[in-house]
Amino acid sequence: MATGHVFSRPGEEPVHRLADLAGKTVAYWWRVPLVAQLKATGVNLQYLLSEKEAIQMMMAGRVDLAWGWRPDSLAYHAEITGKPANFDPEFSISQLAMQIICKNTEETRSLLAQVDKHLAAMRSDGRLRKLLGPHAVIYGVDIPFPK
């Protein structure tokens, strides 16, 4: 699952709600959803070409905050600063669940059953974590499956 978060510099108070964005300049990249909702908070949005660039601008003090996807922005933050990202994991502006969509046939049901079987094995023995990296949020490992 990918979740959208607002990141702040180390030592600064993380953003806990939309109202915390008022008067701030937030760097974002083209895949940010809810731009209109963010603008309604009184935030200044600075469009950039990548999440990595947004974090670099924030760390250089050229913007107050950076918006990005988790896990990608967590990995970029660690690469750029060597420290954990500063954000409120409970405050997410958006979420994307990763899914496979296909026709409902006997063949595709069989294929998906095999994929599910292999994902379950990879979850239980740690291969999925190793493949996706330490910043990924994995259903059935980090959070329960949705009901």
N, C-alpha and C positions, 0 to 999 in steps of 0.2 A: 504494500500500500504506500502511496506517495501522499504526503501532506504538505500544504503550503504554510510557511511560517514567516514571521518577521524576526530578523536577527539584529542584535545590538552588539556594540563593542564590549570586550571583556571589562568587567568592573562596573558597567552601567546597568541600570534597572531594565530587565527585559519587558517587552510589551505584553500586557496581560489581557487587553481588550481593545476594540477598535478606537474607543475614545482616547487611548494613550497615543494615538498617531497624530492628533490635532497639532498643527503647526510644525510638524517634522518633515524632513525631506527623506523620502524612501526611494532607494534605487530598486528597480525591478527590470525584468526582461520580458520579452514579448509573450510568453506563455502565462503571464499572470492573469488569473480570472478575477472577476468582480472589480475591475478598474473603476467603474462608475460608483460602486459602493465605497471603495476606498477614498475616492475624490470627495464624496459627501461628508467625510469625517474632517475635512479641512487639511488633509495631507497634501504635500507637494510631491508629485511623482516624477522621478528622473528615469526615463527610459534608457536601458542599456542593452547590449547585444548578448549578454550571458550572465548566468548566476555568479560565475567566478569573478567577472568584472564588477558586479554589484558588491560583492564582499570586499574586493580590493579597494573600491571607492569608499566604502564604509570605514575600513581599517585605516585609510589615508586621511580620514576626516573630511572628505569632500561631500559626503551625505551623512545624515544622522543614523539611518537604518538601512537594512537590505532585506528584500523579500526574496524567498526562494523555496524550492521543493526540498523536502526531506525524503530521501537520504542524500541527494546530490549536494546540496549546500553544506551539509555536515562534512562530507568528504573534502569539498573545496576549502572550507574553513580550516580543517585540520592541516591541509596541504599548505595554505597561505600563512597561518599563524602558529602551527604546531600545538595549538591548544583546542580544547573542546569549544564548540559553538555556544554562544550565549543567547538563549531563547527560552520561551515558556512552552514546553511540549504539550501542555494542555490547551493552549490557544492556537488553534489552526484556522486559517482563513478558508482553506478548501482542502478537499481530499479526492484522491483518485485511486480506485481499486483496480488492480490489473486483472484482466479477464481474457478468456478465449471465447470467441463467438463463432459458431458454425451452424450448419443445418442440422436439424434433429433427425438423424437416421441411425440405423443399427450400427453402421460402420463408425460414425462419429461418436456415438455413445461408447462403443468399444474402445476407440482411441482415447477419449477423455478418461475412461476408467483406468487405462494403463498409465496415462499422465498423472492422474490423482494418486495411483499406487506408488509411482516413482517419487512424486513430491513428498508423500507421507514418509517414505523411507529416508529421503534426503533431509527432511525436517528432523526426524528422530536421531539420525547419526551425525548431524552437524554439517553435512555437505552443503545444504542449502545456505546456511549462514556463511560458510567459507566462500561460496560462489557469489552471493549477493553483497558480502562485506559487512563490517561491524555497524554501519549506520542504517541499514535497512530495517524496516518494521515488518515482521513476518507473522501472518495469521497462523495460529496454532502453536506459536513459539513465544512471541512477545505479547500478543493480544489474542483473546479468544476469537474463534470463528463467529461471524455475524449469524444471528438467528433468523 
